[in-house]
Structures are given as C-alpha cells and as structure tokens.
Amino acid sequence: MPVRPQSVPTLRAPLPVAPTLTKLGRAIRSLELPAIEKIAEELMGDAFQVLISTMLSAQTKDPVTLAASLRLFKVAPDPASLARLTTARIEKLIYPVSFYRNKAVHLKETARILVKDFGGQVPTTMEALLTLPGVGRKTANLTLIVACRSADNICVDTHVHRIANRFGWVRTRTPEQTERALYEVAPRKWWATINLHLVTWGQHVCKPIYPQCGRCLLNDTCPKIGVVREGRIA
C-alpha cells in the first residue's frame, strides 16, 4: 500500500544524464526486459515484427503484447501473409490488446502498404514510417532503434516522458516535447538506449503512481519532481 513520505525533496538539482544512465544500465541487467526487446531477441530483430509488435504495445501491458504478437506471427510472419488475413481474424489473434479493433484495421492496412509501396520491406526513415496507419513517432523511433540499429533516434513513451521530467532532465508537457528536449540534453551516445533504460526502470521501480523510491539506487539524489507519495517497500 502507498505511504506518504515524511518529506519529498523538491529543491535537489537535476540528476546528471550520462552518469544516471550508466547506473541504470547496470541496475536493469537483473530485471525483465520490455516486451519489444524480448520480441526482437526471439525473432532476431525482424523489422516487420518489431514494427507490428510496437503498434500492438500502445496502452497495453507487456505480457499481453508479447502473447498477442507471438500468436499473430505464427499465422502471419510477414507483410504479405498479414495483408491476406481478414480484419476479423486479426482481431481474434491480437485480442485482448487495447483498442484491438482499431489496431487490427491499422495492421492490415500497414501490411498492404508495405507490400504495395515498399516491396514488402519496412522503410528505414522516420518520414516513410509516419505514412503508415497507426504509426506515430514513438513506434517509428523504436522500430528504427531496435530493428534498424539506429543510433540517431530517441524513443519517448509515457515512461520516458514521466521519468525524464521526474529526474529534472526536461520540463515538458508531452512526449513529443520530451523527445525534442532530450536531443538537446542527452549525450548522443545514449540516445538509442534511453528508452530501454527508462522503460525498464519505470516498469519495475520508478512507477507512475507510488514509485518505489526506497528501492531506487538514485533515491538520495533524485529531485523526485512531481512525486507526492512513494510506494511502501515490503
């Protein structure tokens, strides 16, 4: 259960970006990877399957994303086979991901466009990826980072947006603003791994509500911006 801390510091300086990411990189080695990284490892980084899995992951818990992705790829492992499926069949395969009906429509249309306009290949530029139905900057960035091994992109989801503000790295209202700000404050060598580090930490420790600050290796120095209650440590 949550417990109100004696005091939540608000005047500490922002955490230094590079040293913090170095510490988190060591800390997450013992933690379970996010679903997209698991899928990329299992499926050898197949760009199409990383793209589709990332589309499925929006507002969906990782175990649900992983299970739905693997079910879908057993039937449709490539754009041509996915394009041939009916929307109803896709719905059944990906249920219960959030907004599965809308996602089924987007998946089928994306597969069709990949076959028709891109020779069955996932495009490797942000501009081209954003032309696909249901693909926003988060999905495009993560696909470029995980599948295309890009070192020039930062993927910002709700975890990254929240924690970057909580650490004092940025002061932004939206993930899009956070992405732009992080390009300015984060050393380039860290761009591609910011998402992995912060998402993993956010899922296990620096949670949206009642973060488990008592378990965090940054507890003594983190400014905890926006934190009003910490989670109780068992």
Secondary structure, DSSP 8 states (H G I E B T S, - for coil): -EE--S----SS----HHHHHHHHHHHGGGS---HHHHHHHHTTT-HHHHHHHHHHHTTS-HHHHHHHHHHHHHH--SHHHHHHS-HHHHHHHHTTSTTHHHHHHHHHHHHHHHHHHHTT----SHHHHTTSTT--HHHHHHHHHHTT--SS-----HHHHHHHHHTTS---SSHHHHHHHHHHHS-GGGGGGHHHHHHHHHHHTS-SSS--GGG-TTTTT---TT---EE---
